[in-house]
Amino acid sequence: MPDITPAPASLLEAVFTPMTEYTHNVYSVKGDRLAMTLTKIGVAQANSQGDIQLFINPDCATGKVLLYRKD
């Protein structure tokens, strides 16, 4: 049987640390509160430092984008 040496704790933490990046869908909202239409227009990726990257379909990028965080 081969000799197995355990990996150092720092290496295990580096390999098995959960990712801290989050992906959120970005939607376009049209209409009013009685007849609302939601259309997915892209995604936003956020990391643990708060940096946000938007990936929006150029065919849908006709207005302003408002992002908010719900706690």
BAMIPA-250759 format. One record per atom (N, C-alpha, C): residue number from 1; residue in one letter; atom name; y negated, z, x negated. Coordinates in pm, whole numbers. Atoms other than C-alpha are relative to their C-alpha. Layout:
// BAMIPA-250759
<r><n>NUM</n><res>A</res><atom>CA</atom><Y>Y</Y><Z>Z</Z><X>X</X></r>
...
//
This chain:
// BAMIPA-250759
<r><n>1</n><res>M</res><atom>N</atom><Y>118</Y><Z>0</Z><X>-84</X></r>
<r><n>1</n><res>M</res><atom>CA</atom><Y>0</Y><Z>0</Z><X>0</X></r>
<r><n>1</n><res>M</res><atom>C</atom><Y>-124</Y><Z>0</Z><X>-88</X></r>
<r><n>2</n><res>P</res><atom>N</atom><Y>119</Y><Z>6</Z><X>85</X></r>
<r><n>2</n><res>P</res><atom>CA</atom><Y>-346</Y><Z>-89</Z><X>-139</X></r>
<r><n>2</n><res>P</res><atom>C</atom><Y>-83</Y><Z>127</Z><X>8</X></r>
<r><n>3</n><res>D</res><atom>N</atom><Y>89</Y><Z>-116</Z><X>4</X></r>
<r><n>3</n><res>D</res><atom>CA</atom><Y>-588</Y><Z>180</Z><X>-246</X></r>
<r><n>3</n><res>D</res><atom>C</atom><Y>-129</Y><Z>-35</Z><X>75</X></r>
<r><n>4</n><res>I</res><atom>N</atom><Y>119</Y><Z>28</Z><X>-82</X></r>
<r><n>4</n><res>I</res><atom>CA</atom><Y>-871</Y><Z>193</Z><X>13</X></r>
<r><n>4</n><res>I</res><atom>C</atom><Y>-104</Y><Z>108</Z><X>-27</X></r>
<r><n>5</n><res>T</res><atom>N</atom><Y>111</Y><Z>-91</Z><X>25</X></r>
<r><n>5</n><res>T</res><atom>CA</atom><Y>-1202</Y><Z>349</Z><X>-86</X></r>
<r><n>5</n><res>T</res><atom>C</atom><Y>-99</Y><Z>-11</Z><X>115</X></r>
<r><n>6</n><res>P</res><atom>N</atom><Y>95</Y><Z>9</Z><X>-111</X></r>
<r><n>6</n><res>P</res><atom>CA</atom><Y>-1432</Y><Z>441</Z><X>202</X></r>
<r><n>6</n><res>P</res><atom>C</atom><Y>-136</Y><Z>-52</Z><X>-46</X></r>
<r><n>7</n><res>A</res><atom>N</atom><Y>134</Y><Z>52</Z><X>30</X></r>
<r><n>7</n><res>A</res><atom>CA</atom><Y>-1767</Y><Z>263</Z><X>212</X></r>
<r><n>7</n><res>A</res><atom>C</atom><Y>-102</Y><Z>113</Z><X>6</X></r>
<r><n>8</n><res>P</res><atom>N</atom><Y>104</Y><Z>-102</Z><X>-7</X></r>
<r><n>8</n><res>P</res><atom>CA</atom><Y>-2078</Y><Z>471</Z><X>144</X></r>
<r><n>8</n><res>P</res><atom>C</atom><Y>-66</Y><Z>3</Z><X>137</X></r>
<r><n>9</n><res>A</res><atom>N</atom><Y>60</Y><Z>-16</Z><X>-133</X></r>
<r><n>9</n><res>A</res><atom>CA</atom><Y>-2254</Y><Z>606</Z><X>455</X></r>
<r><n>9</n><res>A</res><atom>C</atom><Y>-117</Y><Z>-95</Z><X>20</X></r>
<r><n>10</n><res>S</res><atom>N</atom><Y>117</Y><Z>87</Z><X>-16</X></r>
<r><n>10</n><res>S</res><atom>CA</atom><Y>-2569</Y><Z>401</Z><X>387</X></r>
<r><n>10</n><res>S</res><atom>C</atom><Y>41</Y><Z>-143</Z><X>32</X></r>
<r><n>11</n><res>L</res><atom>N</atom><Y>-49</Y><Z>134</Z><X>-28</X></r>
<r><n>11</n><res>L</res><atom>CA</atom><Y>-2368</Y><Z>78</Z><X>390</X></r>
<r><n>11</n><res>L</res><atom>C</atom><Y>49</Y><Z>-9</Z><X>144</X></r>
<r><n>12</n><res>L</res><atom>N</atom><Y>-47</Y><Z>-2</Z><X>-139</X></r>
<r><n>12</n><res>L</res><atom>CA</atom><Y>-2199</Y><Z>173</Z><X>718</X></r>
<r><n>12</n><res>L</res><atom>C</atom><Y>-116</Y><Z>0</Z><X>98</X></r>
<r><n>13</n><res>E</res><atom>N</atom><Y>117</Y><Z>-5</Z><X>-88</X></r>
<r><n>13</n><res>E</res><atom>CA</atom><Y>-2536</Y><Z>257</Z><X>875</X></r>
<r><n>13</n><res>E</res><atom>C</atom><Y>-69</Y><Z>-136</Z><X>5</X></r>
<r><n>14</n><res>A</res><atom>N</atom><Y>65</Y><Z>131</Z><X>4</X></r>
<r><n>14</n><res>A</res><atom>CA</atom><Y>-2677</Y><Z>-78</Z><X>762</X></r>
<r><n>14</n><res>A</res><atom>C</atom><Y>77</Y><Z>-103</Z><X>81</X></r>
<r><n>15</n><res>V</res><atom>N</atom><Y>-83</Y><Z>98</Z><X>-69</X></r>
<r><n>15</n><res>V</res><atom>CA</atom><Y>-2385</Y><Z>-270</Z><X>910</X></r>
<r><n>15</n><res>V</res><atom>C</atom><Y>8</Y><Z>29</Z><X>149</X></r>
<r><n>16</n><res>F</res><atom>N</atom><Y>-25</Y><Z>-36</Z><X>-139</X></r>
<r><n>16</n><res>F</res><atom>CA</atom><Y>-2343</Y><Z>-78</Z><X>1236</X></r>
<r><n>16</n><res>F</res><atom>C</atom><Y>-122</Y><Z>54</Z><X>73</X></r>
<r><n>17</n><res>T</res><atom>N</atom><Y>121</Y><Z>-43</Z><X>-70</X></r>
<r><n>17</n><res>T</res><atom>CA</atom><Y>-2705</Y><Z>7</Z><X>1321</X></r>
<r><n>17</n><res>T</res><atom>C</atom><Y>-27</Y><Z>-95</Z><X>115</X></r>
<r><n>18</n><res>P</res><atom>N</atom><Y>25</Y><Z>90</Z><X>-113</X></r>
<r><n>18</n><res>P</res><atom>CA</atom><Y>-2776</Y><Z>-125</Z><X>1670</X></r>
<r><n>18</n><res>P</res><atom>C</atom><Y>-131</Y><Z>-76</Z><X>-17</X></r>
<r><n>19</n><res>M</res><atom>N</atom><Y>121</Y><Z>81</Z><X>8</X></r>
<r><n>19</n><res>M</res><atom>CA</atom><Y>-3031</Y><Z>-403</Z><X>1697</X></r>
<r><n>19</n><res>M</res><atom>C</atom><Y>-108</Y><Z>62</Z><X>87</X></r>
<r><n>20</n><res>T</res><atom>N</atom><Y>111</Y><Z>-56</Z><X>-76</X></r>
<r><n>20</n><res>T</res><atom>CA</atom><Y>-3373</Y><Z>-293</Z><X>1814</X></r>
<r><n>20</n><res>T</res><atom>C</atom><Y>-90</Y><Z>-110</Z><X>54</X></r>
<r><n>21</n><res>E</res><atom>N</atom><Y>77</Y><Z>112</Z><X>-55</X></r>
<r><n>21</n><res>E</res><atom>CA</atom><Y>-3484</Y><Z>-632</Z><X>1943</X></r>
<r><n>21</n><res>E</res><atom>C</atom><Y>37</Y><Z>-17</Z><X>146</X></r>
<r><n>22</n><res>Y</res><atom>N</atom><Y>-22</Y><Z>12</Z><X>-144</X></r>
<r><n>22</n><res>Y</res><atom>CA</atom><Y>-3525</Y><Z>-685</Z><X>2315</X></r>
<r><n>22</n><res>Y</res><atom>C</atom><Y>-49</Y><Z>-136</Z><X>47</X></r>
<r><n>23</n><res>T</res><atom>N</atom><Y>38</Y><Z>128</Z><X>-57</X></r>
<r><n>23</n><res>T</res><atom>CA</atom><Y>-3543</Y><Z>-1007</Z><X>2514</X></r>
<r><n>23</n><res>T</res><atom>C</atom><Y>-31</Y><Z>19</Z><X>147</X></r>
<r><n>24</n><res>H</res><atom>N</atom><Y>43</Y><Z>-11</Z><X>-139</X></r>
<r><n>24</n><res>H</res><atom>CA</atom><Y>-3729</Y><Z>-1033</Z><X>2844</X></r>
<r><n>24</n><res>H</res><atom>C</atom><Y>-26</Y><Z>-139</Z><X>55</X></r>
<r><n>25</n><res>N</res><atom>N</atom><Y>32</Y><Z>126</Z><X>-66</X></r>
<r><n>25</n><res>N</res><atom>CA</atom><Y>-3752</Y><Z>-1321</Z><X>3088</X></r>
<r><n>25</n><res>N</res><atom>C</atom><Y>-148</Y><Z>-1</Z><X>38</X></r>
<r><n>26</n><res>V</res><atom>N</atom><Y>140</Y><Z>18</Z><X>-39</X></r>
<r><n>26</n><res>V</res><atom>CA</atom><Y>-4102</Y><Z>-1457</Z><X>3158</X></r>
<r><n>26</n><res>V</res><atom>C</atom><Y>-2</Y><Z>-90</Z><X>123</X></r>
<r><n>27</n><res>Y</res><atom>N</atom><Y>2</Y><Z>72</Z><X>-127</X></r>
<r><n>27</n><res>Y</res><atom>CA</atom><Y>-4175</Y><Z>-1575</Z><X>3512</X></r>
<r><n>27</n><res>Y</res><atom>C</atom><Y>-141</Y><Z>-42</Z><X>37</X></r>
<r><n>28</n><res>S</res><atom>N</atom><Y>123</Y><Z>45</Z><X>-64</X></r>
<r><n>28</n><res>S</res><atom>CA</atom><Y>-4447</Y><Z>-1770</Z><X>3687</X></r>
<r><n>28</n><res>S</res><atom>C</atom><Y>8</Y><Z>47</Z><X>145</X></r>
<r><n>29</n><res>V</res><atom>N</atom><Y>4</Y><Z>-49</Z><X>-139</X></r>
<r><n>29</n><res>V</res><atom>CA</atom><Y>-4554</Y><Z>-1620</Z><X>4021</X></r>
<r><n>29</n><res>V</res><atom>C</atom><Y>-102</Y><Z>-83</Z><X>76</X></r>
<r><n>30</n><res>K</res><atom>N</atom><Y>90</Y><Z>76</Z><X>-87</X></r>
<r><n>30</n><res>K</res><atom>CA</atom><Y>-4704</Y><Z>-1835</Z><X>4296</X></r>
<r><n>30</n><res>K</res><atom>C</atom><Y>11</Y><Z>54</Z><X>141</X></r>
<r><n>31</n><res>G</res><atom>N</atom><Y>0</Y><Z>-46</Z><X>-138</X></r>
<r><n>31</n><res>G</res><atom>CA</atom><Y>-4802</Y><Z>-1744</Z><X>4649</X></r>
<r><n>31</n><res>G</res><atom>C</atom><Y>-64</Y><Z>136</Z><X>14</X></r>
<r><n>32</n><res>D</res><atom>N</atom><Y>53</Y><Z>-133</Z><X>-25</X></r>
<r><n>32</n><res>D</res><atom>CA</atom><Y>-4892</Y><Z>-1411</Z><X>4802</X></r>
<r><n>32</n><res>D</res><atom>C</atom><Y>116</Y><Z>96</Z><X>26</X></r>
<r><n>33</n><res>R</res><atom>N</atom><Y>-106</Y><Z>-100</Z><X>-16</X></r>
<r><n>33</n><res>R</res><atom>CA</atom><Y>-4701</Y><Z>-1094</Z><X>4885</X></r>
<r><n>33</n><res>R</res><atom>C</atom><Y>95</Y><Z>-32</Z><X>114</X></r>
<r><n>34</n><res>L</res><atom>N</atom><Y>-88</Y><Z>36</Z><X>-111</X></r>
<r><n>34</n><res>L</res><atom>CA</atom><Y>-4556</Y><Z>-1250</Z><X>5201</X></r>
<r><n>34</n><res>L</res><atom>C</atom><Y>93</Y><Z>-117</Z><X>-34</X></r>
<r><n>35</n><res>A</res><atom>N</atom><Y>-81</Y><Z>117</Z><X>39</X></r>
<r><n>35</n><res>A</res><atom>CA</atom><Y>-4429</Y><Z>-1575</Z><X>5046</X></r>
<r><n>35</n><res>A</res><atom>C</atom><Y>-19</Y><Z>-25</Z><X>-149</X></r>
<r><n>36</n><res>M</res><atom>N</atom><Y>13</Y><Z>7</Z><X>145</X></r>
<r><n>36</n><res>M</res><atom>CA</atom><Y>-4384</Y><Z>-1536</Z><X>4672</X></r>
<r><n>36</n><res>M</res><atom>C</atom><Y>111</Y><Z>-86</Z><X>-59</X></r>
<r><n>37</n><res>T</res><atom>N</atom><Y>-98</Y><Z>83</Z><X>70</X></r>
<r><n>37</n><res>T</res><atom>CA</atom><Y>-4211</Y><Z>-1788</Z><X>4445</X></r>
<r><n>37</n><res>T</res><atom>C</atom><Y>-1</Y><Z>38</Z><X>-147</X></r>
<r><n>38</n><res>L</res><atom>N</atom><Y>-14</Y><Z>-32</Z><X>142</X></r>
<r><n>38</n><res>L</res><atom>CA</atom><Y>-4081</Y><Z>-1682</Z><X>4103</X></r>
<r><n>38</n><res>L</res><atom>C</atom><Y>73</Y><Z>-114</Z><X>-68</X></r>
<r><n>39</n><res>T</res><atom>N</atom><Y>-63</Y><Z>105</Z><X>78</X></r>
<r><n>39</n><res>T</res><atom>CA</atom><Y>-3997</Y><Z>-1944</Z><X>3842</X></r>
<r><n>39</n><res>T</res><atom>C</atom><Y>10</Y><Z>48</Z><X>-144</X></r>
<r><n>40</n><res>K</res><atom>N</atom><Y>-16</Y><Z>-39</Z><X>140</X></r>
<r><n>40</n><res>K</res><atom>CA</atom><Y>-3850</Y><Z>-1859</Z><X>3502</X></r>
<r><n>40</n><res>K</res><atom>C</atom><Y>-60</Y><Z>-110</Z><X>-87</X></r>
<r><n>41</n><res>I</res><atom>N</atom><Y>66</Y><Z>99</Z><X>85</X></r>
<r><n>41</n><res>I</res><atom>CA</atom><Y>-4071</Y><Z>-2028</Z><X>3243</X></r>
<r><n>41</n><res>I</res><atom>C</atom><Y>29</Y><Z>21</Z><X>-148</X></r>
<r><n>42</n><res>G</res><atom>N</atom><Y>-31</Y><Z>-24</Z><X>140</X></r>
<r><n>42</n><res>G</res><atom>CA</atom><Y>-3943</Y><Z>-1875</Z><X>2920</X></r>
<r><n>42</n><res>G</res><atom>C</atom><Y>51</Y><Z>140</Z><X>-25</X></r>
<r><n>43</n><res>V</res><atom>N</atom><Y>-43</Y><Z>-133</Z><X>39</X></r>
<r><n>43</n><res>V</res><atom>CA</atom><Y>-3853</Y><Z>-1561</Z><X>2728</X></r>
<r><n>43</n><res>V</res><atom>C</atom><Y>-100</Y><Z>59</Z><X>-99</X></r>
<r><n>44</n><res>A</res><atom>N</atom><Y>81</Y><Z>-73</Z><X>97</X></r>
<r><n>44</n><res>A</res><atom>CA</atom><Y>-4035</Y><Z>-1297</Z><X>2525</X></r>
<r><n>44</n><res>A</res><atom>C</atom><Y>95</Y><Z>90</Z><X>-78</X></r>
<r><n>45</n><res>Q</res><atom>N</atom><Y>-80</Y><Z>-88</Z><X>85</X></r>
<r><n>45</n><res>Q</res><atom>CA</atom><Y>-3873</Y><Z>-1120</Z><X>2230</X></r>
<r><n>45</n><res>Q</res><atom>C</atom><Y>-92</Y><Z>105</Z><X>-60</X></r>
<r><n>46</n><res>A</res><atom>N</atom><Y>78</Y><Z>-111</Z><X>55</X></r>
<r><n>46</n><res>A</res><atom>CA</atom><Y>-4002</Y><Z>-779</Z><X>2125</X></r>
<r><n>46</n><res>A</res><atom>C</atom><Y>88</Y><Z>80</Z><X>-94</X></r>
<r><n>47</n><res>N</res><atom>N</atom><Y>-77</Y><Z>-84</Z><X>92</X></r>
<r><n>47</n><res>N</res><atom>CA</atom><Y>-3895</Y><Z>-571</Z><X>1827</X></r>
<r><n>47</n><res>N</res><atom>C</atom><Y>-52</Y><Z>143</Z><X>7</X></r>
<r><n>48</n><res>S</res><atom>N</atom><Y>35</Y><Z>-142</Z><X>-8</X></r>
<r><n>48</n><res>S</res><atom>CA</atom><Y>-3923</Y><Z>-196</Z><X>1764</X></r>
<r><n>48</n><res>S</res><atom>C</atom><Y>-141</Y><Z>28</Z><X>-50</X></r>
<r><n>49</n><res>Q</res><atom>N</atom><Y>138</Y><Z>-18</Z><X>46</X></r>
<r><n>49</n><res>Q</res><atom>CA</atom><Y>-4262</Y><Z>-240</Z><X>1591</X></r>
<r><n>49</n><res>Q</res><atom>C</atom><Y>-102</Y><Z>-43</Z><X>104</X></r>
<r><n>50</n><res>G</res><atom>N</atom><Y>91</Y><Z>44</Z><X>-104</X></r>
<r><n>50</n><res>G</res><atom>CA</atom><Y>-4410</Y><Z>-388</Z><X>1908</X></r>
<r><n>50</n><res>G</res><atom>C</atom><Y>-44</Y><Z>-144</Z><X>-13</X></r>
<r><n>51</n><res>D</res><atom>N</atom><Y>34</Y><Z>142</Z><X>15</X></r>
<r><n>51</n><res>D</res><atom>CA</atom><Y>-4436</Y><Z>-746</Z><X>1781</X></r>
<r><n>51</n><res>D</res><atom>C</atom><Y>68</Y><Z>-79</Z><X>111</X></r>
<r><n>52</n><res>I</res><atom>N</atom><Y>-53</Y><Z>81</Z><X>-110</X></r>
<r><n>52</n><res>I</res><atom>CA</atom><Y>-4388</Y><Z>-998</Z><X>2064</X></r>
<r><n>52</n><res>I</res><atom>C</atom><Y>-12</Y><Z>-147</Z><X>-35</X></r>
<r><n>53</n><res>Q</res><atom>N</atom><Y>1</Y><Z>146</Z><X>15</X></r>
<r><n>53</n><res>Q</res><atom>CA</atom><Y>-4292</Y><Z>-1365</Z><X>2035</X></r>
<r><n>53</n><res>Q</res><atom>C</atom><Y>30</Y><Z>-59</Z><X>136</X></r>
<r><n>54</n><res>L</res><atom>N</atom><Y>-21</Y><Z>68</Z><X>-128</X></r>
<r><n>54</n><res>L</res><atom>CA</atom><Y>-4325</Y><Z>-1588</Z><X>2339</X></r>
<r><n>54</n><res>L</res><atom>C</atom><Y>61</Y><Z>-137</Z><X>-24</X></r>
<r><n>55</n><res>F</res><atom>N</atom><Y>-62</Y><Z>132</Z><X>2</X></r>
<r><n>55</n><res>F</res><atom>CA</atom><Y>-4103</Y><Z>-1889</Z><X>2394</X></r>
<r><n>55</n><res>F</res><atom>C</atom><Y>-9</Y><Z>-52</Z><X>143</X></r>
<r><n>56</n><res>I</res><atom>N</atom><Y>28</Y><Z>46</Z><X>-136</X></r>
<r><n>56</n><res>I</res><atom>CA</atom><Y>-4244</Y><Z>-2068</Z><X>2699</X></r>
<r><n>56</n><res>I</res><atom>C</atom><Y>17</Y><Z>-151</Z><X>6</X></r>
<r><n>57</n><res>N</res><atom>N</atom><Y>-18</Y><Z>143</Z><X>-24</X></r>
<r><n>57</n><res>N</res><atom>CA</atom><Y>-4147</Y><Z>-2408</Z><X>2836</X></r>
<r><n>57</n><res>N</res><atom>C</atom><Y>-138</Y><Z>-66</Z><X>6</X></r>
<r><n>58</n><res>P</res><atom>N</atom><Y>133</Y><Z>63</Z><X>2</X></r>
<r><n>58</n><res>P</res><atom>CA</atom><Y>-4447</Y><Z>-2635</Z><X>2755</X></r>
<r><n>58</n><res>P</res><atom>C</atom><Y>-37</Y><Z>-66</Z><X>132</X></r>
<r><n>59</n><res>D</res><atom>N</atom><Y>30</Y><Z>61</Z><X>-130</X></r>
<r><n>59</n><res>D</res><atom>CA</atom><Y>-4416</Y><Z>-2805</Z><X>3094</X></r>
<r><n>59</n><res>D</res><atom>C</atom><Y>-54</Y><Z>102</Z><X>100</X></r>
<r><n>60</n><res>C</res><atom>N</atom><Y>43</Y><Z>-106</Z><X>-92</X></r>
<r><n>60</n><res>C</res><atom>CA</atom><Y>-4487</Y><Z>-2469</Z><X>3260</X></r>
<r><n>60</n><res>C</res><atom>C</atom><Y>-121</Y><Z>76</Z><X>-52</X></r>
<r><n>61</n><res>A</res><atom>N</atom><Y>109</Y><Z>-75</Z><X>62</X></r>
<r><n>61</n><res>A</res><atom>CA</atom><Y>-4763</Y><Z>-2348</Z><X>3026</X></r>
<r><n>61</n><res>A</res><atom>C</atom><Y>-135</Y><Z>-52</Z><X>47</X></r>
<r><n>62</n><res>T</res><atom>N</atom><Y>125</Y><Z>51</Z><X>-57</X></r>
<r><n>62</n><res>T</res><atom>CA</atom><Y>-5055</Y><Z>-2422</Z><X>3255</X></r>
<r><n>62</n><res>T</res><atom>C</atom><Y>-99</Y><Z>110</Z><X>32</X></r>
<r><n>63</n><res>G</res><atom>N</atom><Y>90</Y><Z>-109</Z><X>-34</X></r>
<r><n>63</n><res>G</res><atom>CA</atom><Y>-5211</Y><Z>-2078</Z><X>3294</X></r>
<r><n>63</n><res>G</res><atom>C</atom><Y>7</Y><Z>110</Z><X>-104</X></r>
<r><n>64</n><res>K</res><atom>N</atom><Y>0</Y><Z>-116</Z><X>88</X></r>
<r><n>64</n><res>K</res><atom>CA</atom><Y>-5257</Y><Z>-1737</Z><X>3137</X></r>
<r><n>64</n><res>K</res><atom>C</atom><Y>131</Y><Z>75</Z><X>15</X></r>
<r><n>65</n><res>V</res><atom>N</atom><Y>-121</Y><Z>-82</Z><X>-2</X></r>
<r><n>65</n><res>V</res><atom>CA</atom><Y>-4966</Y><Z>-1512</Z><X>3046</X></r>
<r><n>65</n><res>V</res><atom>C</atom><Y>-42</Y><Z>146</Z><X>-7</X></r>
<r><n>66</n><res>L</res><atom>N</atom><Y>29</Y><Z>-143</Z><X>-4</X></r>
<r><n>66</n><res>L</res><atom>CA</atom><Y>-4989</Y><Z>-1145</Z><X>3136</X></r>
<r><n>66</n><res>L</res><atom>C</atom><Y>132</Y><Z>74</Z><X>-19</X></r>
<r><n>67</n><res>L</res><atom>N</atom><Y>-120</Y><Z>-81</Z><X>25</X></r>
<r><n>67</n><res>L</res><atom>CA</atom><Y>-4731</Y><Z>-908</Z><X>2988</X></r>
<r><n>67</n><res>L</res><atom>C</atom><Y>-36</Y><Z>145</Z><X>24</X></r>
<r><n>68</n><res>Y</res><atom>N</atom><Y>20</Y><Z>-143</Z><X>-16</X></r>
<r><n>68</n><res>Y</res><atom>CA</atom><Y>-4696</Y><Z>-548</Z><X>3091</X></r>
<r><n>68</n><res>Y</res><atom>C</atom><Y>131</Y><Z>71</Z><X>-22</X></r>
<r><n>69</n><res>R</res><atom>N</atom><Y>-120</Y><Z>-80</Z><X>26</X></r>
<r><n>69</n><res>R</res><atom>CA</atom><Y>-4455</Y><Z>-272</Z><X>3007</X></r>
<r><n>69</n><res>R</res><atom>C</atom><Y>9</Y><Z>108</Z><X>105</X></r>
<r><n>70</n><res>K</res><atom>N</atom><Y>-24</Y><Z>-102</Z><X>-101</X></r>
<r><n>70</n><res>K</res><atom>CA</atom><Y>-4307</Y><Z>-55</Z><X>3276</X></r>
<r><n>70</n><res>K</res><atom>C</atom><Y>76</Y><Z>114</Z><X>-65</X></r>
<r><n>71</n><res>D</res><atom>N</atom><Y>-66</Y><Z>-118</Z><X>60</X></r>
<r><n>71</n><res>D</res><atom>CA</atom><Y>-4223</Y><Z>296</Z><X>3151</X></r>
<r><n>71</n><res>D</res><atom>C</atom><Y>82</Y><Z>72</Z><X>102</X></r>
//
